[in-house]
Amino acid sequence: MNPKALLRYLPTLAIFTVAIVIATLLWQHYMNSPWTRDGRIKANIISVAPDVSGPVVEVLVRDNQFVHKGDVLLRIDSARYKLALAQAEATLAGLRTQVSLRKREAARRANLAAEVITAENRDSAVTQADAATSQYDAAVATRDIAQLNLDRTEVHAPADGWITNLEVHPGDYASSGHALMAVIDSHSFWAYGYFEETKLPLLKEGDPVDIQLISGPTLKGHVESVTRGITDRDNTPGQQLLANVNPTFSWVRLAQRIPVRIHIDQVPDGVLLSSGMTCTVVVKPARK
């Protein structure tokens, strides 16, 4: 072949070769590398509910405020619980006197001669003293419960974090066990990467991870664990708890996405994390 003609084809051949190399690298990256755009930032969201019922007299926080563990979030009217505690303490004082009386009677009868008192009366006095002691112990428990209910009229923050979904105001009636707000635990952030099942063999626990937020910053982390089960939509239990297998089968099978929990090791300064943010998760398999 004429060298001049060959020189005309060299640029085309070079461009074609470079395109093949780039296509191969992109194929390896997109198809054979453990990464996914389907990632979410997660955190522990703690529902805060009062342990006792009553009118709310004071709310000391606002929505999205940062609080520390133990901070008072709200107060419930405590008048009823103070009266219950006073009643329990009065009952306890009366039973304390009764226990002292019964014990003195049992001791006095125990020292009497057999000609003066029968064994039956002596045993009866001991039994009455034991019964009074049991009633006293029950009254102590009742008093402690009354004190606990009074203490629980103040609702405290269960962890360091941010108040969210605040749905209570002074004057509202708070019901025991009904959530009034939530606290997003500031020490519990992690990431979930939803990886195709075909990519799971490419990663393992402990592999380093880059977590790129859609807003730009990149966090550092590592693979913490892989979920061991997801819902099987094609095999739901029937009315008699038998397998309800879908009779149709799609020849085009899409790979299921399995949640992989990513522990966040490092967050750049000034980066704001919010539960529910989207991110790209790129696993860098550790090499021997």
TAHUPE-V825128 format. One record per pair of residues at least 6 apart in sequence whose ideal C-beta (glycine too) atoms are under 8 Angstrom apart, sorted by the first residue. I is the first residue (numbers start at 0). J is the second residue. D is the distance in whole Angstrom. If there is no record, write none. Layout:
I&J&D ; I&J&D
This chain:
28&34&8 ; 31&201&7 ; 32&198&8 ; 32&201&7 ; 32&281&8 ; 33&194&6 ; 33&198&5 ; 33&199&8 ; 33&201&4 ; 33&202&4 ; 33&206&8 ; 33&281&8 ; 33&282&4 ; 33&284&7 ; 34&198&8 ; 34&279&7 ; 34&280&6 ; 34&281&4 ; 34&282&6 ; 35&192&5 ; 35&193&6 ; 35&194&5 ; 35&195&7 ; 35&198&8 ; 35&256&8 ; 35&279&7 ; 35&280&5 ; 36&279&5 ; 37&192&7 ; 37&193&4 ; 37&256&7 ; 38&190&6 ; 38&191&7 ; 38&192&5 ; 38&193&7 ; 38&210&7 ; 38&261&8 ; 38&277&7 ; 38&278&4 ; 38&279&6 ; 38&280&4 ; 39&190&7 ; 39&191&5 ; 39&193&8 ; 39&275&6 ; 39&276&7 ; 39&277&6 ; 39&278&7 ; 40&188&6 ; 40&189&8 ; 40&190&6 ; 40&210&8 ; 40&212&8 ; 40&272&6 ; 40&273&7 ; 40&274&6 ; 40&275&7 ; 40&276&4 ; 40&277&8 ; 40&278&6 ; 41&188&7 ; 41&189&6 ; 41&190&7 ; 41&191&6 ; 41&274&6 ; 41&275&8 ; 42&183&5 ; 42&184&6 ; 42&185&8 ; 42&187&5 ; 42&188&5 ; 42&189&7 ; 42&272&8 ; 42&274&4 ; 43&158&8 ; 43&183&7 ; 43&184&4 ; 43&187&4 ; 44&163&8 ; 44&181&5 ; 44&182&8 ; 44&183&6 ; 44&184&8 ; 44&274&7 ; 45&157&5 ; 45&158&6 ; 45&160&7 ; 45&181&6 ; 45&182&5 ; 45&183&8 ; 45&184&6 ; 46&178&4 ; 46&181&5 ; 47&72&7 ; 47&154&6 ; 47&156&8 ; 47&157&7 ; 47&178&6 ; 47&179&6 ; 47&180&5 ; 47&181&6 ; 47&182&6 ; 48&175&7 ; 48&176&5 ; 48&177&6 ; 48&178&5 ; 48&179&6 ; 49&73&8 ; 49&75&6 ; 49&151&7 ; 49&154&5 ; 49&173&5 ; 49&174&8 ; 49&175&6 ; 49&176&8 ; 49&177&8 ; 49&179&7 ; 50&148&8 ; 50&151&4 ; 50&175&6 ; 50&176&8 ; 51&75&6 ; 51&80&7 ; 51&148&5 ; 51&151&5 ; 51&152&6 ; 51&175&6 ; 52&75&8 ; 52&172&7 ; 52&173&6 ; 52&174&5 ; 52&175&5 ; 53&75&4 ; 53&76&5 ; 53&77&8 ; 53&79&7 ; 53&80&8 ; 53&152&7 ; 53&172&7 ; 53&173&6 ; 54&75&7 ; 54&76&5 ; 54&170&7 ; 54&171&7 ; 54&172&6 ; 54&173&7 ; 55&73&6 ; 55&74&7 ; 55&75&6 ; 55&76&8 ; 55&167&6 ; 55&168&7 ; 55&169&6 ; 55&170&7 ; 55&171&5 ; 55&172&7 ; 55&173&5 ; 56&74&5 ; 56&75&7 ; 56&76&5 ; 56&169&6 ; 57&73&6 ; 57&74&4 ; 57&169&6 ; 58&72&7 ; 58&73&5 ; 58&165&8 ; 58&167&6 ; 58&168&6 ; 58&169&6 ; 59&70&8 ; 59&71&6 ; 59&72&6 ; 59&73&6 ; 59&74&8 ; 60&66&6 ; 60&70&8 ; 60&72&5 ; 60&73&8 ; 60&162&5 ; 60&165&7 ; 60&180&8 ; 61&162&7 ; 61&165&7 ; 62&162&6 ; 62&163&7 ; 62&164&8 ; 62&165&4 ; 63&161&6 ; 63&162&6 ; 63&163&7 ; 64&161&7 ; 64&162&5 ; 65&159&8 ; 65&160&7 ; 65&161&5 ; 65&162&8 ; 65&185&7 ; 66&72&7 ; 66&156&4 ; 66&159&7 ; 66&160&7 ; 66&161&8 ; 66&162&6 ; 66&182&7 ; 67&156&7 ; 67&159&5 ; 68&155&8 ; 68&156&6 ; 68&157&7 ; 68&158&5 ; 68&159&5 ; 69&155&5 ; 69&156&6 ; 70&155&7 ; 70&156&5 ; 71&153&5 ; 71&154&7 ; 71&155&6 ; 72&154&5 ; 72&155&7 ; 72&156&6 ; 72&162&7 ; 72&180&7 ; 73&153&8 ; 73&154&5 ; 73&167&6 ; 73&173&8 ; 73&179&7 ; 74&152&6 ; 74&153&5 ; 74&154&8 ; 75&152&4 ; 75&153&8 ; 75&154&7 ; 75&173&6 ; 76&152&7 ; 77&149&6 ; 77&152&4 ; 80&145&7 ; 80&148&5 ; 80&149&4 ; 80&152&6 ; 81&149&6 ; 83&145&5 ; 83&148&7 ; 83&149&8 ; 84&142&7 ; 84&145&4 ; 84&146&6 ; 84&148&8 ; 84&149&5 ; 86&145&8 ; 87&138&7 ; 87&141&5 ; 87&142&4 ; 87&144&8 ; 87&145&4 ; 88&142&6 ; 90&138&5 ; 90&141&7 ; 90&142&8 ; 91&135&7 ; 91&138&4 ; 91&139&6 ; 91&141&8 ; 91&142&5 ; 94&131&7 ; 94&134&5 ; 94&135&4 ; 94&138&5 ; 95&135&6 ; 97&131&5 ; 97&134&7 ; 97&135&7 ; 98&128&7 ; 98&131&5 ; 98&132&6 ; 98&134&8 ; 98&135&5 ; 100&131&8 ; 101&124&7 ; 101&127&5 ; 101&128&4 ; 101&130&8 ; 101&131&4 ; 101&132&8 ; 102&128&5 ; 102&131&8 ; 104&124&5 ; 104&127&7 ; 104&128&7 ; 105&121&8 ; 105&124&4 ; 105&125&5 ; 105&127&7 ; 105&128&4 ; 108&116&6 ; 108&120&6 ; 108&121&5 ; 108&124&5 ; 109&121&6 ; 109&124&8 ; 109&125&8 ; 111&121&8 ; 154&179&8 ; 156&182&6 ; 157&182&6 ; 158&182&6 ; 158&184&5 ; 158&185&8 ; 158&186&7 ; 158&187&8 ; 159&184&7 ; 159&185&5 ; 159&186&6 ; 160&182&4 ; 160&183&5 ; 160&184&5 ; 160&185&5 ; 160&186&8 ; 161&182&7 ; 161&183&5 ; 161&185&7 ; 162&180&6 ; 162&181&8 ; 162&182&6 ; 163&180&7 ; 163&181&5 ; 163&182&7 ; 163&183&6 ; 164&180&6 ; 164&181&5 ; 165&179&8 ; 165&180&5 ; 166&179&6 ; 166&180&7 ; 167&173&7 ; 167&179&4 ; 167&180&7 ; 173&179&6 ; 183&274&6 ; 188&263&6 ; 188&266&8 ; 188&272&5 ; 188&274&7 ; 189&220&8 ; 189&223&7 ; 189&260&6 ; 189&261&6 ; 189&262&6 ; 189&263&6 ; 190&208&8 ; 190&210&5 ; 190&218&8 ; 190&220&6 ; 190&260&8 ; 190&261&4 ; 190&263&6 ; 190&278&6 ; 190&280&6 ; 191&258&5 ; 191&259&7 ; 191&260&6 ; 191&261&7 ; 192&208&8 ; 192&258&7 ; 192&259&5 ; 192&261&6 ; 192&280&3 ; 192&282&8 ; 193&256&4 ; 193&257&7 ; 193&258&6 ; 193&259&8 ; 194&202&7 ; 194&256&7 ; 194&257&6 ; 194&259&5 ; 194&280&8 ; 195&254&4 ; 195&255&7 ; 195&256&6 ; 195&257&8 ; 196&254&5 ; 196&255&5 ; 196&256&7 ; 196&257&6 ; 197&254&5 ; 199&225&7 ; 199&257&6 ; 199&259&8 ; 201&282&7 ; 201&284&6 ; 202&222&6 ; 202&259&7 ; 202&282&5 ; 202&284&6 ; 203&222&7 ; 203&284&7 ; 203&285&8 ; 204&222&5 ; 204&223&7 ; 204&224&6 ; 204&225&7 ; 205&221&6 ; 205&222&6 ; 205&285&7 ; 206&221&6 ; 206&222&5 ; 206&282&5 ; 206&283&6 ; 206&284&5 ; 206&285&5 ; 207&219&7 ; 207&220&8 ; 207&221&5 ; 207&282&8 ; 207&283&5 ; 207&285&7 ; 208&219&7 ; 208&220&5 ; 208&221&6 ; 208&222&6 ; 208&261&5 ; 208&280&6 ; 208&281&7 ; 208&282&5 ; 208&283&7 ; 209&217&6 ; 209&218&8 ; 209&219&7 ; 209&220&8 ; 209&280&8 ; 209&281&4 ; 209&283&7 ; 210&217&7 ; 210&218&4 ; 210&219&7 ; 210&220&6 ; 210&261&6 ; 210&263&7 ; 210&278&5 ; 210&279&8 ; 210&280&6 ; 210&281&8 ; 211&217&5 ; 211&218&8 ; 211&278&6 ; 211&279&4 ; 211&280&8 ; 211&281&7 ; 212&218&7 ; 212&270&7 ; 212&276&6 ; 212&277&8 ; 212&278&5 ; 213&276&7 ; 213&277&5 ; 213&278&6 ; 213&279&8 ; 214&276&8 ; 216&267&5 ; 216&270&5 ; 217&267&8 ; 218&263&6 ; 218&264&8 ; 218&265&6 ; 218&266&6 ; 218&267&7 ; 218&270&7 ; 218&278&8 ; 219&263&8 ; 219&264&5 ; 219&265&4 ; 220&261&5 ; 220&262&5 ; 220&263&5 ; 220&264&5 ; 220&265&8 ; 221&261&7 ; 221&262&6 ; 221&264&6 ; 222&259&6 ; 222&260&8 ; 222&261&6 ; 222&262&8 ; 222&282&6 ; 223&260&5 ; 223&261&6 ; 223&262&4 ; 224&259&8 ; 224&260&5 ; 225&257&7 ; 225&258&8 ; 225&259&5 ; 225&260&8 ; 226&257&6 ; 226&258&4 ; 226&259&7 ; 226&260&7 ; 229&255&6 ; 229&256&8 ; 229&257&6 ; 229&258&7 ; 233&244&7 ; 233&245&4 ; 234&242&6 ; 234&243&7 ; 234&244&6 ; 234&245&7 ; 235&243&5 ; 236&242&7 ; 236&243&6 ; 237&243&4 ; 259&280&8 ; 261&280&6 ; 266&272&7
